[in-house]
Amino acid sequence: MGMMDSLAGFIDNEGLAEAFAVRSDDLEKTRRPLLDGIVRTREQFAERRTINGGGRWWQAQNGVVAFTVKLGGTPLALSGSATNHIPEARFMAFLDKLEQIVNAGALDDALKTNLAERAKQRSAASRGGRQRAAAIGERHPSIDRKNWENLTWAQRQKVNALYRDGKNPDGTSIAEVGYKPDAPL
């Protein structure tokens, strides 16, 4: 057994990486991002302020507000759904009630689950490579192409640009010939 092999008994890059990435059990810290988001949403809605970049949790249309809580980019399901629809006239009362529920600790388990999921994503990202699981129905050449890891940075950029334009790597239109992630460059 070599000297470097003797270190393997100490290292656990799977389980301990996730444990390292999990935040503390301090309930105030766990609730803070959601409470801050509620305050920010209340201010934005009151002023009908728009934000560029999609950082807003709500959209209003036809007297209805579509509300999606995203903590660290991960949706937090309320009432079993990531996006909930509330009558516009009752949205501020909804936010007040949501704030009371968070402060009472009723969402602590959901917040801890959300934190654990984000910690898994961070630890997978820190291990390097493409460890991210594709969402159901999600497709992209970086997920589907067999030799993606062997492409140079420039080749990946080219494939990404073509895909954004609705084209396969060989330049053919996806709408016309179908999705071919392994088409030659």
N, C-alpha and C positions, 0 to 999 in steps of 0.2 A: 504494500500500500504506500503510495507516494505521499509526500508532505501535503500537497494540495488536496488529495482525497481525504485526509484526516479532517479537513474543515467542513466537509459535507455533513457530518453529524451535527453540526451546530446550525446549519442554514436551513430555513424553511421559507422559500420565496413564494409559496402559494398561500398557506394559511396565515402566516405572520404578516405578509404584505397587506392582506385585507384587514387584519386586526390593527395594524399600524395606521391605516387610512381611516378607520372609524373614529369619529369625533367622540368627545367625552359624553358621559350621561348627564351632564348639567342641563336640566330641563329649560332653564332660561336661554341658554345658547341654542338649544334644539328648536325652541319656539321662535326665537328672534327673527330669522329670515322670513317666516310666514307673517309674523306681526308687522314687520317693516313693510312687507309687500302689501298688506292690507291698508296700512296708512298711506302708502304711495298710491295705491289704486283709488282710495277715497279722494285724495287730492286731485289726481288726474281726472277722475270722473266729474268731480265738482266743477273743475275748470274746463272740462271737455278738451283737455290738452292731449295732443297727439305726440307720439314718440316714434322716431325713426329707428329702424333696426329690429322691430318686433319684440321689444322688451316689455310691452304692456300686457297685462293679464286679461284685459277685457276688450270687447268690441261691441258697439251698439248699432243696431239696425232694426228698423220697423218696430220700434218700441220694445225690443227685446235685447238683453245684454247676454252675450256669450262669454262666460267666465272660465278661464283655465289657469290654475295655479301651477307655476313652474318654479321649482326650487333647484338651483344648480343645473338647469336645463332638463330636469326630469319632472314630468307632470305628477301632481299629487291628486289622486282621485278623491272626490267628495261625492257622497251618495252613490258610489259605485261607478262614477264616470269622470273622465279627465276634464271634459268640457261640460259645464252646466249652464242652463238657460234660465234667466230670471227676468221677470217683467221690469222694464226700465224704471218705472215709478217706485219699485220696491227694492232696488239694488242697494241703496245706501243703508236701508234697514237690514238687508241681508249681510252687508259687510260688518255692521255693528254686531249682529248675532254671531257671525263667524268669529269675530274677535273675542267675544265672550266665551265661545266654545273652546277656542285655542287656549285662552287664559285658564279655563277650568280644567284643562288637561285631557279633554275628550279626544283630541287628535294626536296625542303623544305616541301611541303605537304606530300610527300611520307615518308620523314624522321620523321615527326611529327606523322604520322599514325603508323609507325614502333615503335616509342617510346611509343605511347599509348598502342599498343599491348603488348609490353614487360612489361609495367607497370601493365597491367591487369594480366599477367602471374605471376609477382612478388607478386601482392596483393593476388592473389588466393593461391600462395604458402605460403604466410605469414599467411593466415587464417588456415593453417594446413590441414592435410588430403590430399586425392587425389582429388584435384579440377581440375586437368588438363584434358582438353577434348582430347579424342583420335582422332588422325588424321584418315581420311577416309581410311578404310582398315587396320588400325593398330590393332594388337592384341598382347596381352601379358597377362599372368595369373593375373597380378596385376590389369588389366583393366576388364578382363572377369570373373574372379573367384568370385562367389557370397559371399563367406565367407573370402575374403582376409583380411579384417579388423580384423577378429578374430584369424588369424594365429599369432604364435609367431615369433619373429625375426628370429630364427633358421629355422623355417618351411618356411618362406618367402625366406630365402637364399637358402634352398634346392630346392624349386620350381623354383627359378630363375636359379640356376645351371643346373637343369634338362632341362629347357626350352632352355637355351643356347646350350645344347647338342642335341637339337631336340627331346626331350622326354616330355611326359606328367608327371604330378605329381606322377603317379603310376609307372613310369619307362618305360612305353610302348613307342615305337617309333611313333612319330607324322606322319611320312611318311607312316607307315604301317597301323595304326589304326585310324588316323585322330586326329585333335586337340580336346583335352578333358581337358579344364582348371579346371573343377570341379572334376576330378578323385581323389579318395582318396589318401592320403599320405602314 
